[in-house]
Amino acid sequence: MTIPSNPTSAAFSKALEIKKSLLQGFNSFKHLKHVHARLLRLGLDQDYYLVNMFLRQGLHFGDTHYSRLVFKQAREPNIFLWNTMIRGLVSNECFYDATEYYCLMRREGFSPNCFTFPFVLKACARLLDFQLGLKIHSLVVKEGFDDNVYVKTSLLCLYASCGSLGHARKVFEDIPEKNVVTWTAIISGYIGVGRYREAIDMFRILPEMGLRPDSFTIVKVLSACTQLGDLRSGEWIDGYMAKIGMERNVFVATSLVDMYAKCGNMEKARSVFNGMVEKDIVTWSTMIQNYALNGLPREALDLFFKMQRENLEPDRYAMVGVLSACGRLGALKLGDWASQMMDRNEFLVNAVLGTALIDMYAKCGSMVQGWEVFKGMKEKDRVVWNAIISGLAMNGHVKAAFGLFGQIEKIGIQPDGNTFIGLLCGCTHAGLVDDGRRYFNSMNRVFSLTPTIEHYGCMVDLLGRAGLLDEAHQLIKGMPMEANAIVWGALLNGCRLHRNTVLAEHVLKKLIELEPWNSGNYVLLSNIYSASHRWDEAAKLRSSMNDNGIQKIPGCSWIEVDGVVHEFLVGDKSHPLSEKIYAKLEELAMELKAAGYIPSTDFVLFDIEEEEKEHFLGCHSEKLAIAFGLISTSPKDVIRVVKNLRVCASHRWDEAAKLRSSMNDNGIQKIPGCSWIEVDGVVHEFLVGDKSHPLSEKIYAKLEELAMELKAAGYIPSTDFVLFDIEEEEKEHFLGCHSEKLAIAFGLISTSPKDVIRVVKNLRVCGDCHEAIKLISKFTGREIIVRDNNRFHSFIDGSCSCRDYW
């Protein structure tokens, strides 16, 4: 430090004071500039030590503009100052500026040293500037720094980041003593180019080399396990960490949570999460998002509310998980609340959040709000356009989706495979075979896109629904790849719709080879047998399912009332308002019959009496959800139902019974019908015939009321949808307790008359429920929206948006 010549002068005292400030450090950027101003007045602004100190501190506070001015005022900067400037710019992620200063330094005649190269190579790596990196590598060799382990590791990171594994591997092999940083760099390189298996294999060598990985290495290799869905390797890494006594810091633990969740082990993921002493917002967001991704929306929302109770502010990733959960449950009010929360927290609606909002509103059947989000977005990338196109197609606005597709072509956005998935799904739901063929053929001919197995699956579904089974079968035979279970399942569904048992039996053999555990395949064939009265075959097939431990997924519907999601299973009576719900169903049944409705007992695929079939149909989960919506919302509210399966829509009872028996023999269980409805922000769940709801008595009373109104309207339960060889009366009973009917009954007794009733069902809505809900919407004056696992149904004044094509 330059000290004034006169030790008695005031300048001497001030210089000593400045030196003391430098040694103590600066508590703010304002303090730094204040001391710098005093330095300038004393004429000490060219002292290399002081210039470097102010340069470094300015970069530390993140003010690169100030640091550039300090550097510019240095008349003769040395290599030390150049290195400080380049390093600081890299630390502030000004990578391009760092390379510019490096090039300027070379033009000024300075030779870089062993400290310069790692900084500038890191900038090249982050910029993926492979060509500049090659030039620097040549200079490294020329200047004799190619033996420096830090420089070599930086070169390795550069080549690995740029995806040049050939160069990276050569540098790696030339390093005589490889440390953990070196190994982590090469492992990261393999991960960066998608060679995850090799990355994991290289990690397994580390213990053999006597090296202990650090947390960064662990996080990297766990990401490889996550990408591969390799649970076994992930568990080995978890066990290895425990074996060497490695502490799980928040980053490692969060990576473990993500790995277990992405590999499908949510129980273990939650166990790791619960065991974490320290959790940051990334940890919470990771768990919430993975619950939503793994089809556990209620758990995602429960965890989000728990996070709020701990006074943690959500980030955009947590909100994406919440919106996804709301969409899956059809919980529009909760979704609206989440959107308002984002506004209060001043979240910038970028492409990711915008896409999540559009997707949520689309899955809740509220495309008006989805469209408003889309219009309000300033930046729309291809993913956003895909979301709005798919949402419109999903909700039956196919022509609007076609129009938007024309717009993206005009504005220069290149469509991708996901764009065509949305278009083809829209064609499938609307029965637009010619349009579907045109879009499918244009992928390769016009847009140079190779159709994937998902696109072939859409086409098979489209052709199968239209009754073009031979064309669909020939398309499968001509596919350039092996057809998977989704493609064969689409053809089997077409066989079911058009009762082609010969082709169905052939398709099922293919499906059982591919998915011996999937109950849906057995159930479809069993239903085909039952619809043709082949009871023995249906029974054998169900017996085979039992023998193989395969269970049918129960029909389930959801409805949201006042922000609460209620769940209904077929015949569910567990709801607190169960009595009112079933009373409402009875009321609806009477009104439906009065309106001329006859339950379609063909959808009750058991060899039982027609009356029992009607009972089964009446208790379908979507009907329960709608009944709940009717008693729980205002008359003008839209009733929105989400179902987990397809809404039901034939009589070989012996064959059907054999097939169901075969399912039982093989331990294969049918997925039970289940429906959800949101009321006042709470999601309620109903299973078929469910009576567990606190309002179960009221729900069933509402169902009885509906049944009377339906019969008064001329409705006759379609017992063909009860595919068991039982009496027609019992079929009617089955139909009346479907989960969607329970959910609707709950909605009717729990919402105001103006509210829309929204129900979500896990299976396809049966044809009888479909007919019944049309009539219910007419004589209750309610809009009822049902989302099953296939599409949206918007029931208004006795009509459905699907035009009876689903």
C-alpha positions in Angstrom: 0.0 0.0 0.0 1.3 3.4 -0.9 1.8 5.5 2.2 2.2 9.4 2.0 5.8 10.5 2.6 4.9 12.9 5.4 3.9 10.6 8.4 2.5 13.6 10.3 0.1 14.6 7.5 -3.7 14.1 7.7 -3.4 11.9 4.6 -1.2 9.5 6.5 -3.9 9.0 9.2 -6.6 8.6 6.5 -4.6 6.0 4.7 -4.2 4.0 7.8 -7.9 4.3 8.5 -8.7 3.0 4.9 -6.3 0.1 5.5 -8.1 -0.8 8.7 -11.4 -0.7 6.8 -10.0 -3.0 4.2 -8.8 -5.5 6.8 -12.2 -5.5 8.5 -14.2 -5.9 5.3 -17.3 -4.0 4.1 -20.8 -4.5 5.5 -22.6 -3.2 2.4 -22.0 -2.1 -1.1 -22.7 1.5 0.0 -19.9 1.3 2.5 -17.5 -0.1 -0.2 -18.2 2.9 -2.5 -17.8 5.4 0.4 -14.3 4.0 1.2 -13.4 3.9 -2.5 -14.4 7.6 -2.8 -12.0 8.5 0.0 -9.3 6.5 -1.7 -9.7 8.5 -4.9 -9.4 11.8 -3.0 -6.1 10.6 -1.5 -4.8 9.6 -4.9 -4.3 6.0 -4.0 -6.5 4.7 -6.8 -3.6 3.0 -8.7 -2.3 0.9 -5.9 -2.6 -2.7 -7.2 -3.5 -4.2 -3.8 -6.3 -1.6 -3.3 -7.6 -1.8 -6.9 -7.8 -5.6 -6.6 -9.5 -5.4 -3.2 -12.2 -3.0 -4.5 -12.6 -5.0 -7.7 -13.1 -8.3 -5.8 -15.5 -6.7 -3.3 -17.6 -5.1 -6.0 -17.9 -8.5 -7.7 -18.7 -10.1 -4.4 -21.7 -7.7 -4.0 -22.8 -8.6 -7.5 -22.2 -5.2 -9.1 -20.3 -6.0 -12.3 -20.9 -2.5 -13.7 -19.0 -1.0 -10.7 -16.2 -3.6 -11.0 -15.8 -2.9 -14.8 -15.3 0.8 -14.0 -12.7 0.0 -11.3 -10.9 -2.3 -13.7 -11.0 0.3 -16.5 -9.4 3.0 -14.3 -6.4 0.8 -13.6 -3.8 2.2 -16.0 -1.6 -1.0 -16.2 -3.6 -4.0 -15.0 -1.4 -7.1 -14.2 -2.4 -10.8 -14.7 -3.6 -10.8 -11.1 -6.2 -8.1 -11.8 -7.2 -9.9 -15.1 -7.8 -13.2 -13.2 -9.8 -11.4 -10.5 -12.0 -9.8 -13.1 -12.6 -13.1 -15.1 -13.2 -15.1 -12.0 -15.7 -12.6 -10.6 -17.6 -12.5 -13.9 -17.9 -16.3 -13.9 -19.0 -16.2 -10.2 -21.8 -13.8 -11.3 -22.7 -16.0 -14.2 -21.6 -13.4 -16.7 -20.0 -16.2 -18.8 -19.9 -14.4 -22.1 -18.4 -11.3 -20.6 -15.7 -13.5 -18.9 -14.7 -15.0 -22.3 -14.6 -11.4 -23.8 -12.3 -10.2 -21.0 -10.1 -13.3 -21.6 -9.8 -12.5 -25.4 -9.1 -8.8 -24.5 -6.4 -9.9 -22.1 -4.8 -12.0 -24.9 -4.9 -9.0 -27.3 -3.2 -6.9 -24.7 -0.3 -9.3 -24.8 -0.9 -11.1 -21.4 -0.3 -14.8 -21.1 -2.8 -16.7 -19.0 -1.5 -18.8 -16.0 -2.8 -21.8 -14.2 -5.4 -19.7 -12.4 -6.7 -18.1 -15.6 -7.5 -21.4 -17.4 -9.9 -23.0 -14.9 -12.0 -19.8 -14.8 -12.3 -19.2 -18.5 -12.8 -22.9 -19.2 -15.7 -22.9 -16.8 -17.2 -20.0 -18.7 -16.8 -22.0 -22.0 -18.4 -25.0 -20.4 -21.5 -23.0 -19.3 -21.8 -21.4 -22.7 -21.2 -24.8 -24.4 -18.6 -22.9 -26.5 -16.7 -26.0 -27.8 -14.6 -24.1 -30.4 -13.2 -21.5 -28.0 -12.5 -24.4 -25.5 -10.5 -26.2 -28.2 -8.4 -23.1 -28.8 -7.8 -22.6 -25.1 -6.8 -26.3 -24.8 -4.1 -25.8 -27.5 -2.8 -22.8 -25.5 -2.8 -24.9 -22.3 -0.5 -27.4 -24.1 1.7 -24.6 -25.6 2.1 -22.9 -22.2 3.0 -26.2 -20.5 0.0 -26.4 -18.1 -1.4 -29.7 -19.5 0.0 -31.5 -16.4 -1.9 -29.3 -14.0 -4.7 -31.3 -12.4 -7.0 -28.3 -11.9 -6.6 -27.2 -15.5 -7.1 -30.8 -16.7 -10.2 -31.2 -14.6 -11.6 -27.9 -16.1 -10.9 -29.3 -19.6 -12.7 -32.5 -18.7 -15.7 -30.5 -17.4 -15.7 -28.5 -20.6 -15.8 -31.5 -22.9 -18.3 -33.3 -20.8 -20.6 -30.3 -20.7 -20.4 -30.0 -24.5 -21.2 -33.6 -25.0 -17.8 -34.5 -26.5 -17.2 -37.7 -24.5 -14.3 -38.7 -26.8 -12.3 -35.6 -25.8 -13.5 -35.9 -22.2 -12.5 -39.6 -21.9 -9.0 -38.8 -23.4 -8.4 -36.0 -20.8 -9.7 -38.3 -18.1 -7.4 -41.1 -19.0 -4.4 -38.7 -19.1 -4.9 -37.6 -15.5 -2.5 -39.7 -13.4 -4.1 -39.2 -10.0 -7.8 -39.0 -10.3 -9.7 -37.5 -7.4 -13.5 -37.3 -6.6 -13.8 -34.1 -8.6 -12.4 -35.8 -11.7 -14.6 -38.8 -11.4 -17.7 -36.6 -10.8 -16.9 -34.6 -13.9 -16.7 -37.7 -16.2 -19.9 -39.1 -14.6 -21.6 -35.8 -15.2 -20.5 -35.9 -18.8 -22.1 -39.3 -19.3 -25.3 -38.1 -17.7 -25.3 -35.0 -19.8 -25.5 -37.0 -23.0 -28.1 -39.5 -21.7 -25.7 -42.4 -21.1 -27.1 -43.0 -17.6 -26.2 -46.7 -17.3 -22.6 -46.0 -17.9 -22.6 -43.2 -15.4 -23.9 -45.5 -12.7 -21.4 -48.2 -13.7 -18.6 -45.6 -13.3 -19.9 -44.6 -9.9 -19.7 -48.2 -8.7 -15.9 -48.1 -9.4 -15.3 -45.3 -6.9 -15.3 -47.5 -3.8 -12.9 -49.9 -5.5 -10.5 -47.0 -6.1 -10.6 -46.1 -2.4 -12.4 -42.8 -3.1 -15.3 -41.4 -1.1 -17.9 -39.6 -3.2 -19.1 -36.2 -2.1 -22.7 -35.0 -2.0 -22.4 -33.5 -5.5 -21.4 -36.9 -6.9 -24.3 -38.6 -5.1 -26.8 -36.1 -6.4 -25.5 -36.6 -9.9 -25.7 -40.4 -9.9 -29.1 -40.4 -8.2 -30.3 -38.3 -11.1 -29.2 -41.0 -13.5 -31.1 -43.6 -11.5 -34.1 -41.3 -11.6 -33.9 -41.0 -15.4 -33.7 -44.7 -15.9 -36.3 -45.5 -13.2 -33.6 -47.8 -11.8 -34.9 -48.4 -8.3 -32.4 -51.2 -7.5 -29.3 -49.0 -8.2 -30.9 -46.1 -6.3 -31.4 -48.4 -3.3 -27.8 -49.6 -3.5 -26.6 -46.0 -3.5 -28.8 -45.2 -0.5 -27.4 -48.3 1.3 -23.8 -47.4 0.4 -24.2 -43.9 1.9 -25.5 -45.5 5.1 -22.6 -48.0 5.1 -19.9 -45.3 4.8 -21.7 -43.1 7.3 -22.3 -40.3 4.8 -24.6 -37.6 6.1 -27.7 -36.9 4.1 -27.7 -33.2 3.7 -30.8 -31.4 2.3 -29.6 -31.7 -1.3 -28.8 -35.5 -1.1 -32.0 -36.2 0.8 -34.1 -34.3 -1.7 -32.5 -36.2 -4.5 -33.3 -39.5 -2.8 -36.9 -38.4 -2.4 -37.1 -37.6 -6.1 -35.4 -40.9 -7.1 -37.7 -43.0 -5.0 -40.8 -41.1 -6.1 -39.9 -41.2 -9.8 -39.2 -44.9 -9.5 -42.7 -45.4 -8.2 -41.9 -46.1 -4.5 -43.9 -43.2 -2.9 -43.9 -44.9 0.5 -40.1 -44.9 0.7 -40.0 -41.3 -0.7 -42.3 -40.2 2.1 -40.2 -42.1 4.6 -37.0 -40.2 3.5 -39.0 -37.0 3.5 -40.3 -37.5 7.0 -36.9 -38.4 8.3 -35.3 -35.2 7.1 -34.2 -32.9 9.9 -33.9 -29.9 7.6 -36.3 -29.4 4.6 -36.1 -26.5 2.2 -38.8 -25.4 -0.2 -37.2 -27.5 -3.0 -37.8 -30.6 -0.8 -41.4 -29.8 -0.2 -42.0 -29.0 -3.9 -40.3 -32.2 -5.0 -42.6 -34.3 -2.7 -45.8 -32.4 -3.8 -45.0 -32.6 -7.5 -44.2 -36.3 -7.3 -47.5 -37.1 -5.4 -49.3 -35.4 -8.3 -47.2 -37.2 -10.9 -47.9 -40.6 -9.3 -51.6 -40.2 -9.3 -52.0 -39.2 -5.7 -53.6 -35.8 -5.9 -55.2 -35.8 -2.5 -51.8 -36.5 -0.8 -50.3 -33.7 -2.9 -52.9 -31.2 -1.6 -52.6 -32.5 2.0 -48.9 -32.0 2.0 -49.2 -28.5 0.4 -51.6 -27.5 3.2 -49.2 -28.9 5.8 -46.4 -26.8 4.2 -48.6 -23.7 4.6 -49.3 -24.5 8.2 -45.5 -24.4 8.7 -45.5 -20.9 7.3 -43.4 -21.8 4.2 -44.0 -19.8 1.1 -44.5 -22.1 -2.0 -42.3 -21.7 -5.1 -43.5 -22.1 -8.7 -42.7 -25.8 -8.7 -45.0 -26.5 -5.7 -47.7 -24.6 -7.4 -47.3 -26.7 -10.6 -47.8 -29.8 -8.4 -50.9 -28.2 -6.7 -52.4 -27.3 -10.1 -51.8 -30.8 -11.4 -53.5 -32.3 -8.4 -56.5 -30.0 -8.7 -56.8 -30.9 -12.4 -56.7 -34.6 -11.7 -59.4 -34.3 -9.1 -61.4 -31.8 -11.2 -61.3 -29.5 -8.2 -62.0 -26.2 -9.9 -62.6 -24.1 -6.8 -59.3 -25.3 -5.3 -57.6 -24.6 -8.6 -59.1 -21.0 -8.6 -57.8 -20.6 -5.1 -54.3 -21.7 -6.1 -54.4 -19.3 -9.1 -55.5 -16.4 -6.8 -52.7 -17.4 -4.4 -50.2 -17.1 -7.2 -51.5 -13.6 -7.9 -51.2 -12.6 -4.3 -47.6 -13.8 -4.2 -46.9 -12.0 -7.5 -45.8 -15.2 -9.3 -44.8 -14.4 -12.9 -46.9 -16.6 -15.1 -44.1 -18.1 -17.3 -44.5 -20.9 -19.8 -44.4 -23.6 -17.1 -47.0 -22.1 -14.8 -49.1 -20.9 -17.7 -49.2 -24.5 -19.1 -50.1 -25.9 -15.7 -52.9 -23.4 -15.3 -54.3 -24.2 -18.8 -54.0 -27.9 -18.1 -55.8 -27.6 -14.8 -58.7 -25.6 -16.2 -59.0 -28.0 -19.1 -59.2 -31.0 -16.8 -61.8 -29.2 -14.7 -63.9 -28.6 -17.8 -63.5 -24.8 -17.6 -62.0 -23.9 -20.9 -63.3 -20.3 -20.7 -60.8 -19.7 -17.9 -58.1 -21.8 -19.6 -58.6 -19.6 -22.7 -58.3 -16.4 -20.6 -55.0 -17.6 -19.1 -53.7 -18.4 -22.6 -54.7 -15.0 -24.0 -53.1 -13.2 -21.0 -49.7 -14.9 -21.5 -47.1 -12.6 -23.1 -44.7 -15.4 -24.1 -46.2 -18.5 -25.6 -43.9 -21.3 -26.5 -44.8 -24.6 -28.3 -45.6 -26.3 -25.0 -48.2 -23.6 -24.2 -49.8 -23.9 -27.6 -49.9 -27.7 -27.2 -51.6 -27.3 -23.8 -54.4 -25.1 -25.2 -54.9 -27.3 -28.3 -55.1 -30.5 -26.2 -57.4 -28.8 -23.7 -59.8 -27.6 -26.4 -59.8 -31.0 -28.0 -60.3 -32.8 -24.7 -63.4 -30.6 -23.9 -65.0 -31.2 -27.3 -64.0 -27.9 -29.0 -62.3 -29.8 -31.8 -62.8 -27.2 -34.6 -61.3 -24.5 -32.3 -58.3 -26.8 -31.8 -58.0 -27.2 -35.5 -58.1 -23.4 -35.9 -55.3 -22.9 -33.4 -53.2 -25.5 -35.2 -53.5 -23.3 -38.3 -52.4 -20.3 -36.4 -49.2 -21.9 -35.0 -48.2 -22.7 -38.6 -48.6 -19.1 -39.6 -46.6 -17.7 -36.7 -43.7 -20.0 -37.4 -43.9 -22.4 -34.4 -43.0 -25.9 -35.6 -45.5 -28.5 -34.2 -44.1 -31.5 -32.5 -45.4 -35.0 -31.6 -47.4 -33.7 -28.7 -49.3 -31.2 -30.9 -50.5 -34.1 -33.0 -51.5 -36.2 -30.0 -53.9 -33.4 -29.0 -55.3 -33.2 -32.5 -55.7 -36.9 -33.0 -57.4 -37.3 -29.5 -59.8 -34.6 -30.6 -60.6 -36.4 -33.8 -61.1 -39.6 -31.8 -63.7 -38.1 -29.4 -65.6 -36.4 -32.2 -65.4 -39.4 -34.6 -63.6 -37.4 -37.3 -62.0 -40.2 -39.1 -61.0 -38.3 -42.3 -59.5 -35.4 -40.3 -57.6 -37.9 -38.2 -56.2 -39.7 -41.2 -55.2 -36.3 -42.7 -53.3 -35.1 -39.6 -51.7 -38.5 -39.1 -50.4 -38.6 -42.7 -49.2 -35.0 -42.6 -46.8 -35.7 -39.8 -44.3 -37.3 -42.0 -45.2 -35.8 -45.4 -45.6 -32.1 -44.4 -43.7 -31.7 -41.0 -41.0 -34.4 -41.3 -42.2 -35.9 -38.0 -42.0 -39.7 -37.5 -45.2 -40.9 -35.8 -44.5 -42.6 -32.5 -46.3 -45.5 -30.9 -48.6 -43.0 -29.2 -49.8 -41.6 -32.5 -50.5 -45.1 -33.8 -52.4 -45.8 -30.6 -54.6 -42.7 -31.3 -55.3 -43.8 -34.9 -56.2 -47.4 -33.8 -58.5 -45.9 -31.2 -60.1 -43.6 -33.8 -60.6 -46.3 -36.3 -61.8 -48.8 -33.7 -64.5 -46.5 -32.3 -65.7 -45.8 -35.8 -66.1 -49.6 -36.4 -63.2 -49.8 -38.9 -61.8 -52.8 -37.0 -60.1 -54.4 -39.9 -58.4 -51.2 -40.9 -57.3 -50.7 -37.3 -55.9 -54.2 -37.2 -54.0 -53.8 -40.5 -52.5 -50.5 -39.2 -51.2 -52.4 -36.2 -49.7 -55.1 -38.4 -47.9 -52.4 -40.5 -46.5 -50.4 -37.6 -42.7 -49.9 -37.8 -42.4 -50.9 -34.1 -43.9 -53.6 -31.9 -47.4 -52.6 -30.7 -47.6 -52.1 -27.0 -50.5 -52.7 -24.6 -52.0 -49.3 -25.2 -52.4 -49.9 -28.9 -53.8 -53.4 -28.5 -56.1 -52.0 -25.7 -57.5 -49.4 -28.1 -58.3 -52.1 -30.6 -59.9 -54.2 -27.8 -62.1 -51.3 -26.9 -63.3 -51.0 -30.5 -64.1 -54.7 -30.4 -66.2 -54.1 -27.2 -68.1 -51.3 -28.8 -68.9 -53.3 -31.9 -69.2 -56.7 -30.2 -66.5 -58.4 -32.3 -65.7 -61.3 -29.9 -63.6 -63.2 -32.4 -61.1 -60.4 -32.8 -61.4 -59.5 -29.2 -60.2 -62.9 -28.1 -57.2 -62.7 -30.4 -56.4 -59.2 -29.0 -56.7 -60.3 -25.4 -54.1 -63.0 -25.9 -51.7 -60.3 -27.1 -52.6 -58.1 -24.1 -52.1 -60.8 -21.5 -48.6 -61.5 -22.9 -47.8 -57.8 -22.5 -49.6 -57.0 -19.3 -50.6 -60.2 -17.4 -51.3 -58.0 -14.3 -53.7 -55.5 -16.0 -57.3 -56.2 -14.9 -58.8 -53.8 -17.5 -58.0 -56.2 -20.3 -59.7 -59.1 -18.6 -62.7 -57.0 -17.7 -63.2 -55.8 -21.3 -63.3 -59.3 -22.7 -65.4 -60.5 -19.8 -67.8 -57.7 -20.6 -67.9 -58.7 -24.2 -68.7 -62.3 -23.2 -71.4 -61.1 -20.8 -72.9 -58.8 -23.3 -73.4 -61.8 -25.6 -74.8 -63.9 -22.7 -71.7 -66.2 -22.6 -71.7 -66.5 -18.8 -69.5 -69.5 -18.5 -66.6 -67.9 -20.4 -67.0 -64.7 -18.4 -67.0 -66.6 -15.1 -63.9 -68.5 -16.1 -62.1 -65.3 -17.0 -62.9 -63.7 -13.7 -61.9 -66.8 -11.9 -58.6 -66.6 -13.8 -58.2 -63.1 -12.5 -58.6 -64.2 -8.9 -56.2 -67.1 -9.3 -53.5 -64.6 -10.5 -54.2 -62.0 -7.8 -55.4 -59.5 -10.4 -58.0 -57.0 -9.0 -60.5 -54.9 -10.9 -60.1 -51.2 -10.3 -63.3 -50.0 -8.6 -65.3 -47.3 -10.3 -64.7 -44.1 -8.4 -65.9 -40.5 -8.9 -64.9 -37.2 -7.3 -66.8 -34.0 -6.8 -65.7 -30.7 -5.3 -68.1 -28.8 -3.1 -66.9 -25.6 -1.4 -63.3 -26.4 -2.0 -63.6 -29.9 -0.5 -63.2 -33.0 -2.8 -65.6 -35.8 -2.0 -64.9 -39.3 -3.3 -67.6 -41.9 -4.2 -67.2 -45.6 -5.0 -69.9 -47.7 -6.6 -72.8 -48.2 -4.1 -70.8 -46.1 -1.6 -72.6 -45.3 1.7 -69.6 -44.1 3.8 -70.3 -40.4 3.2 -71.7 -38.4 6.1 -74.6 -37.4 3.8 -75.1 -40.9 2.4 -78.7 -41.0 3.5 -79.5 -37.8 1.7 -77.5 -38.7 -1.3 -79.4 -42.0 -1.8 -82.7 -40.3 -1.1 -81.7 -37.9 -3.9 -80.9 -40.8 -6.1 -84.3 -42.4 -5.5 -85.9 -39.0 -6.2 -83.9 -38.8 -9.4 -84.8 -42.4 -10.4 -88.5 -41.6 -10.1 -88.2 -38.4 -12.1 -86.1 -40.3 -14.8 -88.7 -43.1 -15.1 -91.5 -40.5 -15.3 -89.5 -38.9 -18.1 -89.4 -42.2 -20.0 -86.0 -43.3 -18.9 -85.4 -47.1 -18.9 -82.2 -48.2 -17.2 -79.9 -49.9 -19.7 -79.1 -53.1 -17.8 -77.0 -54.3 -20.7 -74.2 -52.4 -18.9 -74.6 -54.7 -15.8 -72.5 -57.6 -17.0 -73.6 -60.2 -14.5 -76.1 -63.0 -15.0 -78.7 -61.5 -12.6 -82.2 -60.3 -12.8 -82.9 -57.0 -14.7 -84.2 -55.3 -11.5 -80.8 -56.0 -9.8 -79.0 -54.7 -12.8 -81.0 -51.5 -12.5 -79.9 -51.2 -8.9 -76.3 -51.6 -9.9 -76.6 -48.9 -12.5 -78.3 -46.6 -10.0 -75.3 -46.8 -7.6 -72.6 -46.1 -10.2 -70.1 -43.7 -8.6 -70.7 -40.9 -11.1 -74.4 -41.0 -10.3 -73.6 -40.8 -6.5 -71.3 -37.9 -7.2 -73.9 -36.0 -9.2 -76.6 -36.7 -6.5 -74.2 -35.2 -3.9 -73.6 -32.2 -6.2 -77.4 -31.7 -6.6 -77.9 -31.6 -2.8 -74.8 -29.6 -2.0 -74.7 -26.8 -4.6 -76.9 -24.0 -5.8 -79.2 -24.7 -8.8 -77.2 -22.5 -11.1 -73.8 -24.1 -10.2 -72.2 -26.3 -12.8 -71.8 -29.8 -11.4 -68.3 -31.2 -12.2 -67.6 -34.9 -11.8 -64.2 -36.7 -12.4 -64.3 -40.5 -12.9 -61.4 -42.8 -12.9 -62.9 -45.1 -15.5 -64.9 -44.7 -18.7 -68.6 -43.8 -18.3 -70.5 -47.1 -19.0 -72.4 -47.4 -22.4 -74.3 -55.5 -24.6 -75.2 -61.3 -23.9 -72.9 -64.2 -23.9 -73.1 -64.8 -20.2 -71.4 -68.1 -20.1 -68.2 -66.9 -21.8 -68.2 -63.7 -19.7 -68.5 -65.7 -16.5 -65.7 -68.0 -17.5 -63.5 -65.0 -18.3 -64.3 -63.4 -15.0 -63.6 -66.7 -13.3 -60.2 -66.9 -15.1 -59.5 -63.4 -13.8 -60.2 -64.7 -10.3 -58.1 -67.8 -10.8 -55.2 -65.6 -11.7 -55.7 -63.1 -8.9 -56.6 -60.3 -11.3 -58.9 -57.8 -9.8 -61.1 -55.3 -11.7 -60.5 -51.7 -10.9 -63.6 -50.5 -8.9 -65.5 -47.5 -10.3 -64.8 -44.4 -8.3 -66.0 -40.8 -8.6 -64.9 -37.5 -7.0 -66.7 -34.3 -6.5 -65.5 -31.0 -5.0 -67.8 -29.1 -2.7 -66.6 -26.0 -0.9 -62.9 -26.8 -1.6 -63.3 -30.4 -0.2 -62.9 -33.4 -2.5 -65.4 -36.2 -1.7 -64.8 -39.7 -3.1 -67.5 -42.3 -3.9 -67.2 -46.0 -4.9 -70.0 -48.0 -6.5 -72.8 -48.5 -3.9 -70.7 -46.5 -1.4 -72.4 -45.7 1.9 -69.4 -44.6 3.9 -70.0 -40.9 3.4 -71.3 -39.0 6.5 -74.2 -37.8 4.3 -74.8 -41.2 2.8 -78.4 -41.4 4.0 -79.2 -38.1 2.4 -77.3 -39.0 -0.8 -79.2 -42.2 -1.3 -82.5 -40.4 -0.5 -81.6 -38.0 -3.3 -80.8 -40.9 -5.6 -84.3 -42.4 -4.8 -85.8 -39.0 -5.5 -83.9 -38.8 -8.8 -84.9 -42.3 -9.7 -88.6 -41.4 -9.3 -88.1 -38.2 -11.3 -86.3 -40.1 -14.1 -89.0 -42.8 -14.3 -91.6 -40.1 -14.4 -89.7 -38.6 -17.3 -89.9 -41.9 -19.1 -86.4 -43.1 -18.3 -85.9 -46.9 -18.2 -82.6 -48.2 -16.7 -80.5 -49.7 -19.4 -79.7 -53.0 -17.7 -77.6 -54.1 -20.7 -74.9 -52.2 -18.9 -75.0 -54.6 -16.0 -73.0 -57.3 -17.5 -73.8 -60.1 -15.1 -76.4 -62.8 -15.6 -78.8 -61.6 -12.9 -82.4 -60.5 -12.7 -83.3 -57.2 -14.4 -84.4 -55.7 -11.0 -81.0 -56.4 -9.5 -79.3 -54.9 -12.5 -81.3 -51.7 -12.0 -80.1 -51.6 -8.4 -76.5 -51.9 -9.6 -76.9 -49.1 -12.1 -78.5 -46.8 -9.5 -75.5 -47.1 -7.1 -72.8 -46.2 -9.6 -70.2 -43.9 -8.1 -70.9 -41.0 -10.5 -74.6 -41.1 -9.5 -73.7 -41.0 -5.8 -71.3 -38.1 -6.4 -74.0 -36.2 -8.4 -76.6 -36.9 -5.7 -74.1 -35.5 -3.1 -73.5 -32.5 -5.3 -77.3 -31.8 -5.6 -77.8 -31.8 -1.8 -74.6 -30.0 -1.0 -74.4 -27.1 -3.4 -76.7 -24.2 -4.3 -79.1 -24.6 -7.3 -77.0 -22.3 -9.5 -73.7 -24.2 -9.0 -72.2 -26.3 -11.7 -71.7 -29.9 -10.5 -68.3 -31.3 -11.5 -67.6 -35.0 -11.0 -64.4 -36.9 -11.8 -64.5 -40.6 -12.4 -61.6 -43.1 -12.5 -63.3 -45.3 -15.1 -65.4 -44.9 -18.2 -68.9 -43.6 -17.5 -71.4 -46.3 -18.4 -74.1 -45.8 -21.1 -76.9 -46.0 -18.5 -75.4 -43.3 -16.3 -74.8 -41.2 -19.4 -78.5 -41.4 -20.3 -79.6 -40.8 -16.7 -77.3 -37.8 -16.2 -78.6 -36.2 -19.4 -82.2 -36.3 -18.0 -81.0 -35.2 -14.5 -79.4 -32.1 -16.0 -82.7 -31.4 -17.7 -85.2 -31.7 -14.9 -82.8 -30.2 -12.2 -81.8 -27.3 -14.4 -78.2 -28.0 -13.4 -75.1 -28.1 -15.6 -73.2 -31.3 -14.8 -69.7 -31.9 -15.9 -68.3 -35.4 -15.7 -64.7 -36.2 -16.5 -64.0 -40.0 -16.8 -60.8 -41.6 -17.8 -61.6 -41.1 -21.5 -63.1 -37.7 -22.0 -65.3 -34.8 -20.8 -69.0 -34.9 -20.7 -70.8 -31.6 -20.3 -74.5 -32.2 -19.6 -76.8 -29.2 -20.1 -80.6 -29.3 -20.5 -80.7 -33.0 -21.4 -77.9 -33.0 -23.9 -74.2 -34.0 -23.6 -71.3 -32.3 -25.3 -70.0 -35.7 -26.6 -73.2 -36.0 -28.7 -73.4 -39.6 -27.5 -70.1 -40.5 -29.1 -67.5 -41.6 -26.6 
